[in-house]
Each structure stands twice: as structure tokens, then as C-alpha cells.
Amino acid sequence: MEMNEILEKLPKHLMSLVIDQPYNSYTAQDHALWRYVMRQNVRYLSKVAHDSYLEGLRKTGIGIDSIPHMYGMNRILREIGWAAVAVDGFIPPSAFMEFQAYNVLVIAADIRPMDQIGYTSAPDIIHEAAGHAPIIADPTYAGYLKEFGRIGAKAFSSANDYKLYEAIRHLSILKQILIQSPLWLKKQKKRLTGLQQTPVNHQN
């Protein structure tokens, strides 16, 4: 991974979550999927979204024709005081917030499968690069995001919070690769609901 002055400030525990973007592993189908979704997004959002979104795509180095490369994004993002890193799917919420406090945008390296083109339960590069990155080009919102991350990173987590995070992470992976039966997934969702309803014990 190519480092810069923003990424060099990241503590080791955050750097341990960063992966090299497997850019050469993206297939022609992956790039075609990206193009299709982005064309649909731009066509629709140009009519309903704030002007800053489309301007943000340009300012953050996100094109329509191919999946963005972190190297290219970072060369452009540094001009607005931010950087981007690739991660493997879900990361702990507190870590996600702490990355923001360091002006670093976290982007899942995976791209959704073709049969989940409209929606995927797992984080992917379409949602996080095309959805999150353009808004940080707005200085007011970027400042809010940094402060929100700084405060959020200090939030207390219980043992149940971590179990909930692990359950969501594993369930999203299993749903994406579709190796389990609908009945099995239903049981896991029920277990996840049970975790969500467990009373918080702040002593954990």
C-alpha cells in the first residue's frame, strides 16, 4: 500500500485492519457491474441529489467506467485532507469511527455479486466508494464526519456489542456467498435478533 502523510498518522491497531486492494483480482464482469450501477446512480441522482454529490465524484477520483483504485483516489483525496484504505468487509464500529477521526475513509475491497446488483447485505466498494466518498468533498460535512468519528471512537462497548458485530459480519458473509439454506439463514437471523434484544451490561 502506498503511504502518505495522512495514513502515516494511523496507529498500529488501525493499520492492522488495512489490506492491499486486490485490484488485479477484479474481473471484467466486476468492472461491468460497477459501470452499470454507476450509470444508473448518476442518471438518477443528477435529478434528485444535491449538486455536491456529483461534484464530489469528480473531486474524489471516482469514475464511472471502472472500479476506482485506492492509489488514484489517495492522490486526489490528499488535496482535501483525506485518504482512503481498503478493508476486508465489516470492521468493528469503534475502529470505523476512529478511522474517520484520522480523516481516513474505510472502503470494503469486495464488490457485490451480479445477483445482488440492487442491494447487498455486506459492505462493498460500490456502497462505500461511490456512496461515502463524494460527500467528504464538502468541507462542512467532512468536518462533521471527523468530529463524529472522534466522539464515536470513544463510545463504550459491551461484550454483547462485540458478539453482535461478529454475528452481523458472519451472517453478511454467508448471505453473500449463498452456501447456506434459507432455513439456516432464518435461524441465524433469529439468533441475531436475540442478541440485539439482550440488555446491555456496562460492566462487561
C-alpha positions in Angstrom: 0.0 0.0 0.0 1.2 3.5 -0.9 1.5 5.6 2.2 1.1 9.4 2.6 1.2 11.9 5.4 -2.4 11.1 6.4 -2.0 7.3 6.5 1.3 7.6 8.3 -0.6 9.0 11.3 -2.7 5.9 11.7 -2.0 3.9 14.9 -0.9 0.3 14.5 -4.2 -1.2 15.7 -5.9 0.5 12.8 -3.2 -0.3 10.2 -3.7 -4.0 11.2 -7.2 -3.8 9.6 -6.0 -2.4 6.3 -5.4 -4.7 3.3 -3.9 -4.2 -0.1 -6.8 -3.6 -2.6 -6.8 -6.8 -4.7 -7.2 -4.7 -7.9 -5.9 -7.3 -10.3 -8.5 -9.7 -9.0 -11.4 -7.7 -10.2 -12.8 -9.4 -13.3 -14.3 -7.8 -16.5 -17.7 -8.7 -15.1 -16.9 -6.8 -11.8 -15.9 -3.6 -13.8 -19.1 -4.0 -16.0 -21.2 -4.3 -12.8 -19.5 -1.1 -11.5 -20.3 0.7 -14.7 -23.9 -0.4 -14.8 -24.6 0.7 -11.2 -22.7 4.0 -11.5 -24.5 4.9 -14.7 -27.8 4.2 -13.0 -26.8 6.2 -10.0 -25.6 9.2 -11.9 -28.6 9.3 -14.1 -31.0 9.2 -11.1 -29.0 11.3 -8.6 -28.3 14.1 -11.1 -32.1 14.7 -10.8 -32.7 14.3 -7.1 -29.4 14.6 -5.2 -27.6 17.8 -4.0 -25.2 19.2 -6.6 -22.3 18.5 -4.3 -22.7 14.7 -4.8 -21.8 14.7 -8.5 -19.1 17.3 -7.9 -17.8 15.1 -5.1 -17.4 12.2 -7.5 -15.0 14.3 -9.6 -13.1 15.7 -6.5 -12.6 12.2 -5.0 -11.3 10.5 -8.1 -14.3 8.2 -8.6 -15.1 7.5 -12.3 -18.0 5.7 -13.9 -16.1 3.4 -16.3 -14.0 1.3 -13.9 -13.7 0.3 -10.2 -11.6 3.0 -8.5 -8.0 2.3 -7.4 -7.0 3.3 -3.9 -3.7 4.7 -5.2 -5.6 7.1 -7.6 -8.1 8.0 -5.1 -5.5 8.9 -2.5 -3.6 11.2 -4.8 -6.7 13.2 -5.2 -8.1 12.9 -1.7 -4.9 14.3 -0.1 -5.8 17.6 -1.8 -8.9 17.8 0.5 -7.0 16.4 3.6 -8.4 12.9 3.4 -7.2 9.4 2.5 -8.8 6.0 1.8 -7.9 2.5 2.8 -9.2 -0.9 1.7 -10.5 -3.3 4.3 -12.0 -6.8 4.3 -15.7 -6.3 4.8 -17.1 -5.3 8.2 -14.7 -3.9 10.8 -15.5 -3.1 14.4 -17.7 0.0 14.7 -15.3 1.8 17.0 -12.5 1.2 14.6 -14.6 2.6 11.7 -15.2 5.7 13.8 -11.6 6.1 14.7 -10.5 5.9 11.0 -12.9 8.9 10.4 -11.3 10.8 13.2 -8.0 10.5 11.4 -9.6 11.7 8.1 -9.4 8.2 6.6 -12.3 6.7 4.6 -12.7 3.0 5.0 -13.7 1.1 1.8 -14.6 -2.6 1.6 -12.5 -4.1 -1.2 -15.2 -6.6 -2.3 -17.7 -5.9 -5.0 -21.2 -7.4 -4.8 -22.1 -10.4 -6.9 -24.2 -9.9 -10.0 -27.3 -11.4 -8.5 -27.2 -8.8 -5.7 -26.7 -5.9 -8.0 -29.5 -3.8 -6.5 -28.6 -4.5 -2.8 -26.1 -6.5 -0.9 -26.1 -7.1 2.9 -22.3 -6.9 3.0 -20.2 -3.8 2.7 -18.8 -3.4 -0.8 -16.8 -0.9 -2.9 -19.8 0.4 -4.7 -21.6 1.5 -1.5 -18.5 2.8 0.3 -16.6 4.4 -2.5 -19.4 5.8 -4.6 -21.7 6.4 -1.6 -19.5 7.7 1.1 -16.5 9.3 -0.6 -18.2 12.0 -2.7 -19.8 13.7 0.4 -16.4 14.3 2.1 -15.5 16.7 -0.7 -17.9 19.1 1.1 -15.7 20.8 3.8 -18.6 21.3 6.2 -19.7 17.7 6.0 -16.1 16.5 6.2 -15.6 18.4 9.4 -18.7 17.0 10.9 -17.7 13.4 9.9 -14.2 13.9 11.5 -15.8 15.1 14.8 -18.4 12.4 14.8 -15.7 9.8 14.3 -13.6 11.4 17.2 -16.6 11.1 19.6 -17.8 7.8 18.3 -14.4 6.1 18.7 -14.7 6.9 22.5 -18.0 5.2 22.9 -18.2 2.3 25.4 -18.7 -1.2 24.0 -20.0 -4.2 25.9 -19.2 -7.8 25.4 -22.6 -8.2 23.8 -21.8 -5.3 21.3 -18.8 -7.3 20.1 -20.9 -10.5 19.8 -23.5 -8.6 17.8 -20.8 -7.2 15.5 -19.3 -10.7 14.9 -22.8 -12.1 14.2 -23.6 -9.4 11.7 -20.2 -9.9 10.0 -20.5 -13.6 9.7 -24.1 -13.5 8.6 -23.4 -11.0 5.8 -20.6 -13.1 4.5 -22.7 -16.3 4.5 -25.6 -14.5 2.8 -23.3 -13.1 0.1 -21.7 -16.4 -0.9 -25.1 -18.2 -0.7 -23.7 -21.5 0.7 -26.4 -22.0 3.4 -30.1 -22.9 3.1 -32.8 -20.3 3.6 -33.9 -22.1 6.8 -30.4 -21.9 8.3 -30.2 -18.2 7.5 -33.6 -17.7 9.1 -32.3 -19.3 12.3 -29.2 -17.2 12.3 -31.3 -14.0 11.8 -33.4 -15.1 14.8 -30.2 -15.5 16.9 -29.1 -12.1 15.7 -32.4 -10.5 16.8 -31.9 -12.2 20.2 -28.5 -10.6 20.6 -29.9 -7.2 19.7 -32.6 -7.5 22.4 -30.1 -8.6 25.1 -30.0 -5.9 27.9 -26.7 -4.0 27.9 -24.4 -4.7 30.8 -21.9 -1.8 31.0 -19.7 -3.7 33.4 -18.5 -6.1 30.6 
